[in-house]
Amino acid sequence: MYAPTARTTASRSRERMSYDRAAAHAVLDEAYHCALGFTVDGEPRVLPTLHVRLGDTLYLHGSTGSRPLLAARGDGLPVCVAVTLLDALVYARSQVHHSANYRSVIAHGTARLVTDVAEKAEVLTALVDKVGAGRAADSRPPNRRELAETAVLALPLTEVSVRSRAGGVSEEPADHALPHWAGVIPLRLTAGLPEPDVGVTVPVPPYLRPTLTGAHPEPAHTAWHEPVVLRGEHVLLEPLDLAHADELFTATADPQVWQHLGSPQPTTVDELAAAVRAYLGAWQRGEQVPWVQRCAVTGAVVGTTSYYEIDPERRSVAIGHTFLGRPWWRTRINTEAKLLLLERAFGDLGAVRVVWHTDIRNERSQRAIERLGAIREGVLRKHRLRPDGSWRDTVQYSMTVEEWPNAQVRLRERLRAKAPSA
């Protein structure tokens, strides 16, 4: 526990106050920015800045030419740091009782300028790792000039208080009969889809991939929704991201690739990137798991494939949203990609049923699905709209867990055969 002081003792709503060390550390570690208050020449200043906690010291990032860093030279700089996490907006029937749920930390003390090179380097590494665990090892460290241009303040965490509000609406009983909506709107800071810089071709690293949101309670912890890397002799399946857009556009430029797909052929890289964003958005909602297909021999990006209609409760999943560059048709790549997805579904995930859908006009796709060992179940009439606005009848195939062992043997035999397979 932190010992209360005159500066950390509340004059009102004391029931919201806490001096619990673990609670304070949790807020400081979760938040990404803070407000740094200080005085210069008798004038108050407040600056937003980045922070990181190491043990019982809060480190604040800045520039060597900024006012707080200049003022901290010598005996240090008296500061007040405020960190707040907004958890919800509270709507009451009366205006005066509108409120917010939040967790906040206030820390007082004298901040010192960090001059030790090793300590500064440790802090900057911790700051980078805070925005993505593992990022420091996956990026260039600062050089001597950059270290000299960067300043860090160290604030000992000794005079600290936590203030929070949680729960629902609190208002006058007489207002309960008023015909106005009241309740809580939860708020949450979530990462969007990573957008690669110009010229970036490496995939988004796992620590930067956004967590899943949407219908599933905890989809990020569901193996069915994880786009794990799947390796074969002919194909590598890795998580799809926007960095693949350029290569995908080049690989799938043939109009025949898009002839029977659910979206029109992209005419620019930006249009294909928009399709990738749609796939990734579906992944965030727990609706799809998209992979990019790479040729295991050349490393070239050649297409995509996905899980969708993911139902862990019924242990069922569909395979689709597959498009493959024309030069790789009738090669082992697509066959092995399906084998890898089937082995993951039936083996790793314990599926009892895998499904495929294809346009009734797409006879080539139907023959390829049948060669996998899937059984045609029927036709879903007027199932989807085609890009030209016409209604598509969809042929549905499936494979069950009882049929999988024989299908697996046949698929492996085809991959070992000399003649290329579909």
The 8 nearest C-alpha neighbors of each residue, nearest first, counted from 0:
[[1, 19, 20, 18, 2, 21, 17, 3],
 [0, 2, 18, 20, 159, 3, 19, 157],
 [1, 3, 0, 4, 18, 158, 157, 159],
 [4, 2, 7, 8, 1, 5, 18, 158],
 [5, 3, 7, 6, 8, 2, 158, 159],
 [4, 6, 8, 7, 3, 9, 158, 10],
 [5, 7, 4, 8, 107, 3, 9, 158],
 [6, 8, 4, 5, 160, 3, 9, 159],
 [9, 7, 5, 6, 4, 3, 10, 160],
 [10, 8, 11, 13, 7, 12, 16, 6],
 [9, 11, 8, 13, 12, 7, 5, 6],
 [12, 10, 13, 9, 14, 15, 8, 16],
 [13, 11, 14, 15, 9, 10, 16, 162],
 [12, 14, 15, 16, 11, 9, 10, 8],
 [15, 13, 12, 16, 17, 11, 162, 163],
 [16, 14, 13, 163, 162, 12, 164, 17],
 [17, 15, 162, 13, 14, 161, 163, 18],
 [16, 18, 161, 19, 160, 162, 15, 14],
 [19, 17, 160, 1, 0, 161, 20, 159],
 [18, 20, 0, 22, 17, 21, 23, 1],
 [19, 21, 0, 23, 22, 24, 1, 18],
 [22, 20, 24, 23, 19, 25, 0, 26],
 [23, 21, 25, 19, 24, 20, 26, 161],
 [24, 22, 20, 26, 25, 21, 161, 104],
 [23, 25, 27, 21, 22, 26, 28, 20],
 [24, 26, 22, 28, 23, 27, 21, 29],
 [27, 25, 29, 23, 28, 24, 30, 22],
 [26, 28, 24, 25, 30, 29, 23, 82],
 [27, 29, 25, 26, 30, 24, 52, 51],
 [30, 28, 26, 27, 25, 31, 84, 24],
 [31, 29, 27, 28, 32, 26, 84, 82],
 [32, 30, 49, 29, 50, 33, 28, 130],
 [33, 31, 49, 48, 30, 50, 47, 82],
 [32, 34, 82, 48, 47, 81, 49, 35],
 [35, 33, 47, 81, 46, 80, 45, 48],
 [34, 36, 80, 46, 45, 79, 47, 33],
 [37, 35, 45, 79, 78, 44, 80, 34],
 [38, 36, 78, 44, 43, 77, 45, 79],
 [37, 39, 43, 42, 44, 41, 40, 36],
 [40, 38, 42, 41, 43, 37, 44, 70],
 [41, 39, 42, 38, 43, 70, 44, 37],
 [40, 42, 39, 38, 43, 44, 37, 70],
 [43, 41, 39, 38, 40, 44, 37, 45],
 [44, 42, 38, 37, 39, 41, 45, 36],
 [45, 43, 37, 36, 38, 42, 46, 39],
 [44, 46, 36, 35, 34, 37, 47, 43],
 [45, 47, 35, 34, 48, 36, 44, 33],
 [48, 46, 34, 33, 35, 32, 45, 49],
 [47, 49, 33, 32, 60, 46, 34, 50],
 [50, 48, 32, 60, 59, 33, 31, 51],
 [49, 51, 59, 58, 32, 60, 48, 33],
 [50, 52, 58, 126, 57, 53, 125, 59],
 [53, 51, 57, 56, 58, 54, 28, 27],
 [54, 52, 56, 55, 57, 51, 58, 122],
 [53, 55, 56, 52, 57, 156, 24, 155],
 [56, 54, 156, 155, 53, 57, 52, 157],
 [57, 55, 155, 156, 53, 154, 54, 52],
 [56, 58, 52, 154, 153, 51, 155, 53],
 [57, 59, 153, 51, 50, 152, 52, 154],
 [60, 58, 50, 152, 151, 49, 153, 57],
 [61, 59, 151, 49, 50, 48, 150, 152],
 [62, 60, 150, 151, 149, 63, 59, 65],
 [61, 63, 149, 150, 64, 65, 148, 68],
 [62, 64, 150, 149, 148, 65, 68, 61],
 [65, 63, 62, 69, 66, 68, 148, 61],
 [66, 64, 62, 68, 63, 67, 69, 61],
 [65, 67, 69, 68, 70, 64, 39, 71],
 [68, 66, 70, 69, 65, 71, 37, 76],
 [67, 69, 71, 70, 66, 65, 63, 150],
 [68, 70, 66, 71, 67, 72, 65, 64],
 [69, 71, 67, 68, 72, 66, 76, 75],
 [72, 70, 75, 76, 68, 69, 112, 111],
 [73, 71, 70, 75, 69, 112, 74, 68],
 [72, 74, 75, 71, 70, 111, 112, 76],
 [73, 75, 72, 71, 76, 111, 109, 110],
 [76, 74, 71, 111, 110, 73, 72, 109],
 [75, 77, 71, 110, 109, 78, 70, 111],
 [78, 76, 109, 108, 110, 37, 75, 79],
 [79, 77, 37, 36, 108, 109, 107, 76],
 [78, 80, 107, 36, 106, 35, 37, 81],
 [79, 81, 35, 106, 105, 34, 36, 78],
 [80, 82, 105, 34, 33, 104, 83, 106],
 [81, 83, 33, 104, 103, 34, 105, 80],
 [84, 82, 103, 102, 85, 104, 81, 101],
 [83, 85, 102, 101, 103, 86, 30, 82],
 [84, 86, 101, 87, 100, 83, 102, 186],
 [87, 85, 186, 101, 100, 185, 84, 187],
 [88, 86, 185, 186, 100, 184, 99, 85],
 [87, 89, 99, 184, 183, 98, 100, 185],
 [88, 90, 183, 98, 99, 97, 182, 168],
 [91, 89, 97, 181, 182, 183, 88, 98],
 [90, 92, 181, 97, 93, 96, 168, 89],
 [93, 91, 179, 181, 180, 174, 94, 177],
 [92, 94, 91, 95, 96, 174, 97, 170],
 [95, 93, 96, 97, 91, 92, 90, 98],
 [94, 96, 93, 97, 91, 98, 170, 92],
 [97, 95, 94, 91, 93, 170, 98, 169],
 [98, 96, 90, 91, 89, 94, 95, 93],
 [97, 99, 89, 96, 88, 90, 100, 91],
 [100, 98, 88, 89, 87, 101, 164, 97],
 [101, 99, 164, 87, 165, 86, 88, 85],
 [100, 102, 85, 86, 163, 164, 84, 99],
 [103, 101, 163, 84, 83, 162, 85, 164],
 [102, 104, 83, 162, 82, 161, 163, 84],
 [103, 105, 161, 82, 160, 81, 23, 162],
 [104, 106, 81, 160, 80, 159, 161, 82],
 [105, 107, 159, 80, 79, 158, 104, 160],
 [108, 106, 79, 158, 78, 80, 159, 105],
 [109, 107, 77, 78, 110, 154, 158, 79],
 [108, 110, 77, 76, 75, 78, 154, 111],
 [111, 109, 154, 76, 153, 75, 152, 77],
 [112, 110, 75, 153, 152, 71, 113, 76],
 [111, 113, 152, 71, 151, 114, 72, 153],
 [112, 114, 151, 152, 115, 111, 119, 153],
 [115, 113, 116, 112, 119, 118, 151, 150],
 [114, 116, 118, 117, 113, 119, 120, 112],
 [115, 117, 119, 118, 114, 120, 113, 146],
 [116, 118, 120, 119, 115, 121, 122, 114],
 [119, 117, 121, 115, 120, 116, 122, 113],
 [118, 120, 122, 116, 121, 117, 115, 123],
 [119, 121, 117, 123, 122, 118, 116, 124],
 [122, 120, 118, 124, 119, 123, 117, 125],
 [123, 121, 125, 119, 124, 120, 126, 118],
 [122, 124, 126, 120, 125, 121, 119, 127],
 [123, 125, 121, 127, 122, 126, 135, 120],
 [124, 126, 122, 128, 123, 127, 129, 121],
 [127, 125, 123, 129, 124, 128, 51, 122],
 [128, 126, 124, 129, 125, 135, 130, 134],
 [127, 129, 132, 131, 125, 134, 130, 135],
 [128, 130, 126, 127, 131, 125, 132, 51],
 [129, 131, 128, 127, 132, 126, 134, 31],
 [132, 130, 128, 134, 129, 206, 133, 207],
 [131, 133, 128, 134, 129, 206, 130, 135],
 [132, 134, 135, 136, 128, 131, 137, 206],
 [133, 135, 137, 128, 131, 136, 132, 127],
 [136, 134, 137, 138, 128, 133, 127, 124],
 [135, 137, 134, 133, 138, 139, 140, 128],
 [136, 138, 134, 135, 133, 139, 204, 140],
 [139, 137, 135, 136, 134, 140, 127, 133],
 [138, 140, 141, 137, 135, 136, 142, 134],
 [139, 141, 138, 142, 135, 124, 136, 120],
 [142, 140, 145, 146, 139, 143, 144, 120],
 [141, 143, 145, 144, 146, 140, 139, 147],
 [142, 144, 146, 145, 147, 141, 148, 116],
 [145, 143, 147, 146, 142, 148, 141, 149],
 [146, 144, 148, 142, 147, 141, 143, 149],
 [147, 145, 143, 149, 144, 148, 141, 142],
 [146, 148, 144, 145, 149, 143, 150, 63],
 [149, 147, 145, 146, 63, 144, 62, 150],
 [150, 148, 62, 146, 147, 63, 145, 61],
 [151, 149, 63, 62, 61, 60, 148, 68],
 [150, 152, 60, 113, 59, 61, 112, 58],
 [153, 151, 112, 59, 58, 111, 113, 110],
 [152, 154, 58, 110, 111, 57, 112, 56],
 [153, 155, 110, 57, 56, 58, 156, 109],
 [156, 154, 56, 157, 55, 57, 153, 108],
 [157, 155, 55, 56, 158, 154, 159, 57],
 [156, 158, 155, 159, 1, 108, 106, 107],
 [159, 157, 107, 106, 156, 108, 1, 4],
 [160, 158, 106, 105, 157, 1, 156, 107],
 [159, 161, 18, 105, 7, 104, 17, 162],
 [162, 160, 104, 17, 103, 16, 18, 23],
 [161, 163, 16, 103, 15, 102, 17, 104],
 [164, 162, 102, 101, 15, 103, 161, 165],
 [163, 165, 100, 101, 15, 102, 166, 99],
 [166, 164, 100, 163, 101, 167, 99, 86],
 [165, 167, 164, 168, 100, 183, 169, 89],
 [168, 166, 183, 169, 182, 89, 165, 100],
 [167, 169, 91, 182, 89, 170, 90, 166],
 [168, 170, 167, 96, 171, 91, 97, 166],
 [171, 169, 96, 168, 172, 91, 174, 93],
 [170, 172, 173, 174, 169, 175, 93, 96],
 [173, 171, 174, 175, 170, 176, 169, 177],
 [172, 174, 171, 175, 176, 177, 170, 92],
 [175, 173, 172, 177, 171, 176, 92, 93],
 [174, 176, 172, 177, 173, 171, 92, 170],
 [175, 177, 174, 178, 173, 172, 179, 92],
 [176, 178, 174, 175, 179, 92, 173, 180],
 [179, 177, 176, 180, 92, 175, 174, 181],
 [180, 178, 92, 177, 181, 91, 93, 176],
 [181, 179, 92, 178, 182, 91, 90, 177],
 [182, 180, 91, 90, 92, 179, 168, 183],
 [183, 181, 90, 89, 168, 167, 91, 184],
 [182, 184, 89, 88, 90, 185, 167, 87],
 [183, 185, 88, 87, 89, 186, 182, 90],
 [186, 184, 87, 86, 183, 88, 187, 100],
 [187, 185, 87, 86, 184, 85, 188, 88],
 [186, 188, 189, 86, 185, 85, 87, 84],
 [189, 187, 190, 186, 86, 85, 84, 191],
 [190, 188, 187, 191, 209, 210, 212, 186],
 [191, 189, 209, 192, 188, 210, 193, 208],
 [192, 190, 193, 209, 189, 194, 208, 283],
 [191, 193, 194, 209, 190, 279, 208, 280],
 [194, 192, 195, 191, 208, 203, 207, 241],
 [193, 195, 192, 241, 196, 242, 240, 191],
 [196, 194, 199, 242, 193, 197, 241, 203],
 [195, 197, 199, 198, 194, 242, 200, 193],
 [198, 196, 199, 195, 200, 242, 194, 245],
 [197, 199, 196, 200, 195, 242, 201, 245],
 [200, 198, 196, 197, 201, 195, 242, 202],
 [199, 201, 242, 198, 202, 243, 195, 245],
 [200, 202, 199, 242, 203, 243, 204, 195],
 [203, 201, 242, 204, 200, 240, 243, 239],
 [202, 204, 207, 205, 240, 201, 208, 193],
 [205, 203, 206, 207, 202, 208, 201, 134],
 [206, 204, 208, 207, 203, 209, 202, 238],
 [205, 207, 204, 208, 131, 132, 133, 134],
 [208, 206, 205, 204, 209, 131, 203, 193],
 [207, 209, 205, 206, 210, 203, 204, 193],
 [210, 208, 190, 207, 192, 191, 211, 283],
 [211, 209, 219, 208, 212, 283, 190, 189],
 [210, 212, 283, 219, 218, 284, 285, 209],
 [213, 211, 284, 283, 210, 285, 214, 215],
 [212, 214, 284, 215, 285, 211, 283, 216],
 [213, 215, 216, 284, 285, 212, 218, 286],
 [214, 216, 218, 217, 213, 285, 212, 284],
 [217, 215, 218, 214, 213, 212, 219, 220],
 [218, 216, 219, 215, 220, 221, 211, 212],
 [219, 217, 221, 215, 220, 211, 216, 285],
 [218, 220, 211, 217, 221, 210, 224, 225],
 [221, 219, 218, 217, 222, 224, 225, 223],
 [222, 220, 218, 223, 219, 224, 217, 225],
 [221, 223, 225, 224, 220, 348, 219, 218],
 [224, 222, 221, 225, 348, 311, 309, 344],
 [225, 223, 222, 221, 288, 226, 285, 218],
 [224, 226, 222, 227, 223, 288, 221, 219],
 [227, 225, 238, 288, 224, 228, 290, 289],
 [226, 228, 225, 229, 237, 238, 236, 290],
 [227, 229, 237, 236, 226, 230, 238, 235],
 [230, 228, 236, 235, 227, 339, 237, 231],
 [231, 229, 235, 236, 234, 228, 232, 339],
 [230, 232, 234, 233, 235, 229, 335, 295],
 [233, 231, 234, 295, 230, 296, 235, 335],
 [232, 234, 295, 231, 332, 294, 331, 296],
 [235, 233, 295, 294, 231, 332, 293, 232],
 [234, 236, 230, 293, 295, 292, 231, 229],
 [237, 235, 292, 229, 228, 291, 290, 230],
 [236, 238, 228, 290, 291, 239, 235, 229],
 [239, 237, 290, 226, 291, 289, 240, 228],
 [238, 240, 290, 291, 289, 237, 243, 241],
 [241, 239, 242, 243, 202, 238, 203, 275],
 [240, 242, 243, 244, 272, 275, 194, 195],
 [241, 243, 200, 240, 244, 202, 195, 199],
 [242, 244, 241, 246, 245, 240, 247, 200],
 [243, 245, 247, 272, 241, 246, 242, 248],
 [246, 244, 248, 247, 243, 268, 249, 242],
 [245, 247, 249, 248, 244, 243, 300, 250],
 [248, 246, 250, 244, 249, 245, 251, 243],
 [247, 249, 245, 246, 251, 250, 268, 252],
 [248, 250, 246, 247, 252, 251, 245, 324],
 [249, 251, 324, 247, 301, 248, 252, 246],
 [252, 250, 324, 248, 253, 249, 247, 256],
 [251, 253, 249, 250, 248, 254, 324, 256],
 [252, 254, 255, 251, 256, 325, 324, 257],
 [255, 253, 256, 257, 258, 252, 264, 251],
 [254, 256, 258, 257, 253, 325, 259, 252],
 [255, 257, 254, 253, 258, 251, 325, 324],
 [258, 256, 260, 255, 254, 264, 259, 263],
 [257, 259, 255, 256, 260, 254, 263, 264],
 [260, 258, 257, 361, 358, 261, 360, 256],
 [261, 259, 257, 262, 258, 263, 385, 256],
 [260, 262, 385, 386, 259, 263, 384, 257],
 [261, 263, 386, 260, 264, 385, 257, 265],
 [264, 262, 386, 265, 257, 261, 260, 258],
 [263, 265, 257, 266, 262, 254, 252, 258],
 [266, 264, 270, 271, 267, 263, 268, 248],
 [265, 267, 264, 270, 268, 271, 269, 252],
 [268, 266, 270, 269, 265, 271, 248, 272],
 [267, 269, 271, 270, 248, 245, 272, 244],
 [270, 268, 272, 267, 271, 273, 244, 265],
 [271, 269, 273, 265, 267, 272, 268, 266],
 [270, 272, 274, 268, 273, 265, 269, 244],
 [273, 271, 269, 275, 244, 274, 270, 268],
 [274, 272, 276, 270, 271, 275, 269, 277],
 [275, 273, 277, 271, 272, 276, 278, 270],
 [274, 276, 272, 278, 277, 273, 279, 241],
 [277, 275, 273, 279, 274, 278, 280, 272],
 [276, 278, 280, 274, 275, 279, 281, 273],
 [279, 277, 275, 281, 276, 280, 282, 274],
 [278, 280, 282, 276, 281, 277, 275, 283],
 [279, 281, 277, 283, 282, 278, 276, 284],
 [280, 282, 286, 284, 278, 279, 287, 283],
 [283, 281, 287, 279, 285, 280, 284, 288],
 [284, 282, 211, 280, 285, 281, 212, 279],
 [283, 285, 213, 212, 281, 282, 286, 211],
 [284, 286, 282, 283, 287, 211, 281, 218],
 [287, 285, 281, 284, 282, 307, 308, 309],
 [286, 288, 307, 282, 281, 306, 285, 289],
 [287, 289, 306, 305, 282, 226, 224, 307],
 [290, 288, 305, 239, 304, 287, 238, 278],
 [291, 289, 238, 239, 237, 304, 303, 236],
 [290, 292, 303, 239, 237, 236, 302, 238],
 [291, 293, 236, 302, 303, 301, 235, 300],
 [294, 292, 300, 235, 299, 301, 234, 298],
 [293, 295, 234, 298, 299, 296, 297, 233],
 [294, 296, 234, 233, 298, 235, 293, 297],
 [295, 297, 294, 298, 233, 234, 232, 299],
 [298, 296, 299, 294, 295, 293, 300, 233],
 [297, 299, 294, 295, 293, 296, 300, 235],
 [300, 298, 293, 294, 297, 301, 246, 295],
 [301, 299, 293, 246, 292, 302, 247, 294],
 [300, 302, 324, 250, 293, 292, 323, 299],
 [303, 301, 323, 292, 322, 291, 324, 300],
 [304, 302, 291, 292, 321, 322, 290, 323],
 [303, 305, 321, 290, 320, 319, 289, 291],
 [306, 304, 289, 288, 319, 320, 318, 290],
 [305, 307, 318, 288, 287, 317, 319, 316],
 [308, 306, 287, 309, 317, 286, 316, 318],
 [309, 307, 316, 317, 310, 286, 287, 306],
 [310, 308, 316, 307, 315, 311, 286, 317],
 [309, 311, 315, 312, 313, 314, 316, 308],
 [312, 310, 314, 313, 315, 309, 223, 350],
 [311, 313, 314, 310, 315, 309, 350, 316],
 [312, 314, 315, 311, 310, 351, 350, 352],
 [315, 313, 311, 350, 312, 351, 310, 352],
 [314, 316, 352, 310, 313, 350, 353, 351],
 [317, 315, 309, 353, 308, 310, 307, 354],
 [316, 318, 354, 307, 353, 306, 308, 355],
 [319, 317, 306, 355, 305, 354, 307, 316],
 [318, 320, 321, 305, 304, 355, 306, 317],
 [321, 319, 304, 305, 322, 303, 318, 260],
 [322, 320, 304, 319, 303, 323, 305, 302],
 [321, 323, 302, 303, 256, 320, 304, 324],
 [322, 324, 302, 301, 325, 251, 303, 321],
 [325, 323, 251, 250, 301, 326, 327, 302],
 [324, 326, 328, 327, 323, 256, 253, 251],
 [327, 325, 324, 328, 250, 323, 329, 330],
 [326, 328, 325, 330, 324, 329, 323, 332],
 [329, 327, 325, 330, 326, 421, 324, 323],
 [330, 328, 421, 420, 419, 327, 331, 333],
 [331, 329, 419, 420, 328, 332, 327, 421],
 [330, 332, 334, 420, 419, 333, 335, 414],
 [333, 331, 335, 234, 330, 233, 334, 336],
 [332, 334, 336, 335, 331, 337, 421, 330],
 [335, 333, 337, 331, 336, 332, 421, 338],
 [334, 336, 338, 332, 337, 333, 331, 339],
 [337, 335, 333, 339, 338, 334, 332, 340],
 [336, 338, 340, 334, 335, 339, 341, 333],
 [337, 339, 335, 341, 336, 340, 342, 334],
 [340, 338, 342, 336, 337, 341, 335, 343],
 [339, 341, 337, 343, 338, 342, 344, 336],
 [340, 342, 344, 338, 343, 339, 345, 337],
 [343, 341, 339, 346, 345, 344, 340, 338],
 [342, 344, 347, 340, 346, 341, 345, 348],
 [345, 343, 341, 348, 350, 342, 346, 347],
 [346, 344, 350, 349, 342, 343, 341, 348],
 [345, 347, 342, 343, 349, 344, 348, 350],
 [346, 348, 343, 349, 344, 345, 342, 350],
 [347, 349, 344, 350, 346, 345, 343, 223],
 [350, 348, 345, 346, 347, 344, 351, 314],
 [351, 349, 314, 345, 344, 315, 352, 348],
 [350, 352, 400, 399, 314, 315, 349, 345],
 [351, 353, 399, 315, 350, 398, 400, 354],
 [352, 354, 316, 398, 317, 397, 315, 399],
 [355, 353, 397, 317, 396, 318, 316, 398],
 [356, 354, 396, 318, 317, 395, 397, 319],
 [357, 355, 395, 394, 393, 396, 354, 319],
 [356, 358, 394, 393, 359, 361, 355, 395],
 [359, 357, 393, 361, 360, 392, 394, 391],
 [358, 360, 393, 361, 394, 392, 357, 362],
 [359, 361, 358, 362, 259, 392, 357, 391],
 [362, 360, 358, 359, 363, 364, 259, 365],
 [361, 363, 365, 364, 360, 366, 359, 358],
 [362, 364, 366, 365, 361, 367, 368, 360],
 [365, 363, 367, 362, 366, 361, 368, 357],
 [364, 366, 362, 368, 367, 363, 369, 361],
 [365, 367, 369, 363, 364, 368, 370, 362],
 [366, 368, 364, 370, 365, 369, 421, 363],
 [369, 367, 365, 371, 370, 366, 373, 364],
 [368, 370, 366, 373, 371, 372, 367, 365],
 [371, 369, 367, 372, 368, 366, 373, 421],
 [370, 372, 368, 369, 373, 367, 410, 406],
 [371, 373, 370, 369, 406, 374, 368, 398],
 [374, 372, 398, 369, 397, 371, 396, 368],
 [375, 373, 396, 397, 376, 398, 372, 369],
 [374, 376, 396, 377, 395, 373, 397, 394],
 [377, 375, 396, 395, 374, 397, 378, 394],
 [376, 378, 395, 375, 394, 379, 396, 393],
 [377, 379, 394, 393, 380, 395, 392, 376],
 [378, 380, 393, 382, 392, 394, 381, 377],
 [379, 381, 392, 382, 378, 393, 391, 390],
 [382, 380, 392, 390, 391, 383, 379, 393],
 [381, 383, 380, 379, 392, 391, 393, 390],
 [384, 382, 391, 390, 381, 385, 392, 393],
 [383, 385, 390, 391, 389, 388, 386, 382],
 [384, 386, 388, 387, 389, 261, 391, 390],
 [385, 387, 388, 262, 263, 261, 384, 389],
 [388, 386, 385, 389, 384, 263, 390, 262],
 [389, 387, 385, 386, 384, 390, 391, 383],
 [390, 388, 385, 387, 384, 391, 386, 383],
 [391, 389, 384, 381, 383, 385, 388, 392],
 [390, 392, 383, 381, 384, 382, 385, 393],
 [391, 393, 380, 381, 382, 359, 379, 358],
 [394, 392, 358, 379, 359, 357, 378, 382],
 [393, 395, 378, 357, 359, 356, 377, 358],
 [396, 394, 356, 376, 377, 355, 375, 378],
 [397, 395, 375, 355, 374, 376, 354, 373],
 [398, 396, 354, 373, 374, 353, 355, 375],
 [397, 399, 373, 353, 352, 402, 374, 354],
 [400, 398, 352, 402, 401, 351, 403, 353],
 [399, 401, 351, 403, 402, 352, 345, 398],
 [400, 402, 399, 403, 404, 351, 398, 405],
 [403, 401, 399, 400, 404, 405, 398, 406],
 [402, 404, 406, 400, 401, 405, 407, 399],
 [405, 403, 407, 406, 402, 408, 401, 400],
 [406, 404, 408, 407, 403, 402, 409, 372],
 [405, 407, 403, 409, 372, 404, 408, 410],
 [408, 406, 404, 410, 405, 409, 403, 411],
 [407, 409, 405, 411, 406, 410, 412, 404],
 [410, 408, 412, 406, 411, 407, 413, 405],
 [411, 409, 413, 407, 412, 408, 406, 414],
 [410, 412, 414, 408, 413, 409, 407, 415],
 [411, 413, 409, 415, 410, 414, 408, 416],
 [414, 412, 416, 410, 415, 411, 409, 420],
 [415, 413, 411, 412, 416, 410, 331, 420],
 [416, 414, 412, 413, 411, 417, 418, 410],
 [417, 415, 413, 414, 418, 412, 419, 420],
 [418, 416, 419, 415, 414, 413, 420, 412],
 [417, 419, 416, 420, 413, 414, 415, 330],
 [420, 418, 330, 331, 329, 417, 421, 416],
 [421, 419, 331, 330, 329, 418, 413, 334],
 [420, 329, 330, 367, 334, 331, 328, 333]]
